[in-house]
Amino acid sequence: MKSLKTNRLAVIGDKDVEANSLNIRTRASGELGAISVDEVKQKLGDAIATYSSF
């Protein structure tokens, strides 16, 4: 049985807020670069639903 918990941390700076994006880094894929907030929400939701990497 897989854990229902998932750990995530977001550090959001002024540049991120101005650009409405987040600079994403993951353990699995490393630096993913700037991604829009809407795309981050979609990818994060998909990763949680399928127990996969972001």
N, C-alpha and C positions, 0 to 999 in steps of 0.2 A: 504494500500500500504506500502510495506516495504522500508526502507531507502536504497539507493544505496551506502551509505557510510559505511565504516567499519574501525574501529580503531585497529591498530596493532603496537606493539613496539618490537624492537629486540635490545638486548644488547649482543654484540658479543665480547668475550675476546680472548686472545691469545690461550688458550687451545681449544676453539671451532674451531678456524681457523686451528690449527694443526690437529685436529681430523676430520675436514670437517663435523662437526655436530653442532647442536644447542641444548641447554638444555631448554626444553619447559615447561612453566607453563601456565595454563589457569584458568580463573575464574570458569568455569564449571567443569573441571576435576582435577584441582590442578596440582601437579608436574607430568609431563609425562616422564621426564628423557631426556637423550641424544638421539637425532634422527638425521639421516643423512640429509644433506641440500636438497638432491633430494626428500626425503620423506616429508620433511617440505613443500617444494614447492607444491607437489602433494596434501597433506592434506589441505593446506591453500587455494589452488585453488578450491578444492572440497567444502570446508566450505563456501567460498564466493559464489560459483555458486548455492549452495542449501540453503543459508541463515541459516546454522547450525553451531554448535560449532566445534571447531578445534578438 
